[in-house]
Amino acid sequence: MPYVLAVSGLKNSGKTTLCGELLERLRRRGYAVGYAKHSSHSLESSENTDTGKIRALQISTVHFSPRAVLLELGEDPPVQYTLSLCFPREDLVLLEGGKHLPFPRIWVGAPETVPPDVKGIIAFWNRSAAENPDDSPEYAPGEEERLTDRIEKLLLPREKETLEVFLENRKLPVKSFVGEFIAGGIRGMLGSLKGYAPNFCGNISLLLKNDEPSEKS
């Protein structure tokens, strides 16, 4: 299952331009990458068409031509599932848009343009900004190589990166691709918390408490 990095921003902010720059650089570094675009408009077949009538039966359908495929699912699965179907071998998928989806993201625009409900930002790319210091999470045109370094450091799998899961004191076996998916999601969601540095690369410990009331003797 690939890592998913959203590239979000307001309309005409330069999202597609940035995606193209990053995809080219990541591919040159040897990563298998994919590109997805989230749309607020419906792409589904109209219920008045023959295909739409089949889809109304909650049956998934695929439309394909020599160089294009449209997949219409019979239900509404998590977006992670849909992307895993479309990109089974990629290391990273850049998802253009999707500013409210639960992924780590680059915000295309100045920090002050971020809506209050948008979370998980690991970097800003502002095409009207000047160049920034090397340790800054803000990037300007011409700094795409430095931004690619940040993506590689924070999100892409490294041999030394591991994830361990315990139930009380019992350690559970976790396959590497599952561990990488969980770790990437946790790092992305932690970006919305006050006090969490987006460039933090140390160990992270979580305690998930049982919320069921304890039985009284």
C-alpha positions as CSV (number, residue, x, y, z in Angstrom):
1,M,0.0,0.0,0.0
2,P,1.6,3.3,-1.0
3,Y,2.2,6.4,1.1
4,V,-0.3,9.1,0.2
5,L,0.7,12.8,0.3
6,A,-2.0,15.3,-0.4
7,V,-1.1,18.5,-2.3
8,S,-3.9,20.9,-1.3
9,G,-4.7,24.6,-1.7
10,L,-7.2,27.1,-2.9
11,K,-8.3,27.2,-6.6
12,N,-5.6,28.2,-9.1
13,S,-2.9,28.2,-6.4
14,G,-0.5,26.0,-8.4
15,K,-1.3,22.5,-7.2
16,T,-0.9,20.7,-10.5
17,T,2.3,22.6,-11.3
18,L,3.8,21.5,-8.0
19,C,2.6,17.9,-8.4
20,G,4.4,17.7,-11.8
21,E,7.6,19.1,-10.3
22,L,7.6,16.7,-7.4
23,L,6.7,13.6,-9.4
24,E,9.5,14.2,-11.8
25,R,12.1,14.6,-9.0
26,L,10.8,11.6,-7.0
27,R,10.9,9.4,-10.1
28,R,14.5,10.5,-10.8
29,R,15.4,9.4,-7.3
30,G,14.2,5.9,-8.1
31,Y,10.8,5.9,-6.4
32,A,7.7,4.4,-8.1
33,V,5.1,7.3,-7.9
34,G,1.5,7.8,-8.8
35,Y,-0.8,10.8,-9.2
36,A,-4.5,11.0,-8.2
37,K,-6.8,14.0,-8.4
38,H,-9.7,14.5,-5.9
39,S,-12.7,16.2,-7.4
40,S,-15.7,17.7,-5.8
41,H,-17.7,17.0,-8.9
42,S,-19.4,13.7,-9.5
43,L,-17.7,11.4,-12.0
44,E,-20.4,8.7,-11.8
45,S,-22.6,7.6,-14.7
46,S,-26.0,9.1,-14.8
47,E,-28.8,6.9,-13.4
48,N,-30.6,7.4,-16.7
49,T,-27.9,5.5,-18.6
50,D,-27.6,1.7,-18.9
51,T,-24.3,1.8,-17.0
52,G,-25.9,3.9,-14.3
53,K,-28.7,1.4,-13.9
54,I,-26.2,-1.3,-13.3
55,R,-24.3,0.8,-10.8
56,A,-27.6,1.5,-8.9
57,L,-27.5,-2.2,-8.0
58,Q,-24.3,-1.5,-5.9
59,I,-22.2,-3.3,-8.4
60,S,-18.7,-2.0,-9.2
61,T,-18.1,-1.2,-12.9
62,V,-15.0,-0.4,-14.9
63,H,-14.9,1.6,-18.2
64,F,-11.7,1.3,-20.1
65,S,-10.2,2.3,-23.4
66,P,-6.7,1.7,-24.7
67,R,-5.2,4.4,-22.4
68,A,-7.8,5.3,-19.9
69,V,-9.8,3.5,-17.1
70,L,-12.7,4.8,-15.0
71,L,-13.5,2.7,-11.9
72,E,-16.9,3.2,-10.3
73,L,-17.3,1.4,-7.0
74,G,-20.6,-0.1,-5.9
75,E,-20.2,1.4,-2.4
76,D,-18.2,4.1,-0.7
77,P,-15.0,2.5,0.6
78,P,-12.3,4.4,2.4
79,V,-10.1,6.4,0.0
80,Q,-7.1,4.5,1.1
81,Y,-8.7,1.3,-0.2
82,T,-9.5,2.9,-3.6
83,L,-5.9,4.2,-4.0
84,S,-4.4,0.8,-3.0
85,L,-6.4,-0.8,-5.8
86,C,-5.2,1.8,-8.3
87,F,-1.6,1.9,-7.1
88,P,-0.6,-1.5,-5.8
89,R,3.1,-1.2,-6.5
90,E,3.9,2.5,-6.0
91,D,5.9,3.9,-3.1
92,L,4.1,7.2,-3.0
93,V,1.0,8.7,-4.5
94,L,0.5,12.5,-4.8
95,L,-3.1,13.3,-4.3
96,E,-4.1,16.7,-5.7
97,G,-6.9,18.3,-3.7
98,G,-8.5,16.4,-0.9
99,K,-7.8,19.1,1.7
100,H,-10.2,17.5,4.2
101,L,-9.0,13.9,3.7
102,P,-6.9,12.4,6.5
103,F,-3.5,12.5,4.9
104,P,-0.3,14.4,5.5
105,R,-0.3,17.3,3.1
106,I,1.6,20.1,1.4
107,W,-0.4,23.3,1.5
108,V,0.0,25.3,-1.8
109,G,-0.2,28.9,-0.6
110,A,0.9,31.1,2.3
111,P,0.2,29.8,5.8
112,E,-2.4,32.5,6.4
113,T,-4.5,31.1,3.6
114,V,-5.1,27.7,5.3
115,P,-8.7,27.2,6.4
116,P,-9.1,26.4,10.1
117,D,-10.3,22.8,9.5
118,V,-7.4,21.7,7.3
119,K,-5.0,19.5,9.2
120,G,-1.8,17.5,8.8
121,I,0.3,20.1,6.9
122,I,4.0,19.1,6.7
123,A,5.1,22.0,4.4
124,F,4.0,25.1,2.5
125,W,4.7,25.9,-1.1
126,N,4.0,29.5,-2.1
127,R,4.7,30.6,-5.6
128,S,4.8,34.2,-4.6
129,A,7.3,33.8,-1.8
130,A,11.0,34.4,-1.6
131,E,13.5,31.6,-0.9
132,N,13.7,30.3,2.7
133,P,16.3,29.0,5.0
134,D,17.1,25.3,4.7
135,D,15.3,24.4,7.9
136,S,12.1,26.3,7.1
137,P,8.9,24.3,6.3
138,E,8.0,27.0,3.7
139,Y,9.2,26.6,0.1
140,A,9.2,28.9,-3.0
141,P,9.5,28.2,-6.7
142,G,13.1,27.0,-7.3
143,E,13.1,25.1,-4.0
144,E,11.4,21.9,-5.2
145,E,14.5,19.9,-4.8
146,R,14.7,20.9,-1.1
147,L,11.0,20.1,-0.8
148,T,11.6,16.7,-2.3
149,D,14.3,16.1,0.3
150,R,11.7,16.8,3.0
151,I,9.2,14.4,1.5
152,E,11.8,11.7,1.3
153,K,12.9,12.2,4.9
154,L,9.5,12.3,6.5
155,L,7.3,10.0,4.5
156,L,9.2,7.5,2.3
157,P,10.2,4.1,3.8
158,R,13.7,3.7,5.2
159,E,15.2,0.4,6.1
160,K,15.8,1.5,9.7
161,E,12.2,2.7,10.2
162,T,10.1,0.2,12.1
163,L,6.8,0.1,13.9
164,E,6.0,-2.1,16.9
165,V,2.5,-2.9,18.2
166,F,1.8,-4.3,21.7
167,L,-1.5,-5.5,23.3
168,E,-0.7,-5.0,26.9
169,N,2.7,-6.8,27.0
170,R,2.2,-9.0,24.0
171,K,3.9,-7.9,20.8
172,L,1.9,-8.4,17.6
173,P,3.5,-9.3,14.3
174,V,3.2,-6.4,11.7
175,K,4.1,-6.8,8.1
176,S,6.4,-4.1,6.8
177,F,4.0,-2.4,4.4
178,V,1.3,-2.3,7.1
179,G,3.7,-0.8,9.5
180,E,4.8,1.8,7.0
181,F,1.1,2.7,6.2
182,I,0.3,3.1,9.9
183,A,3.5,5.1,10.7
184,G,2.9,7.5,7.7
185,G,-0.8,8.1,8.8
186,I,0.2,8.7,12.4
187,R,2.9,11.2,11.4
188,G,0.5,13.0,9.1
189,M,-2.3,13.3,11.7
190,L,0.1,14.4,14.4
191,G,0.9,17.4,12.2
192,S,-2.4,19.0,13.4
193,L,-1.4,18.9,17.1
194,K,0.1,21.9,18.8
195,G,3.7,21.3,19.8
196,Y,4.4,18.7,17.2
197,A,7.3,19.7,14.9
198,P,6.7,18.6,11.2
199,N,10.4,17.7,10.8
200,F,10.5,15.5,13.9
201,C,12.1,12.1,13.1
202,G,12.6,10.5,16.5
203,N,10.6,7.7,18.1
204,I,6.9,8.2,18.8
205,S,5.0,6.3,21.6
206,L,1.2,6.1,21.7
207,L,-1.0,4.7,24.5
208,L,-4.5,3.7,23.3
209,K,-6.7,3.3,26.3
210,N,-9.7,1.1,26.6
211,D,-12.7,3.4,26.8
212,E,-15.2,0.8,28.1
213,P,-16.2,1.2,31.7
214,S,-14.5,-1.2,34.1
215,E,-16.7,-3.8,35.8
216,K,-17.2,-3.2,39.5
217,S,-16.8,-6.2,41.8
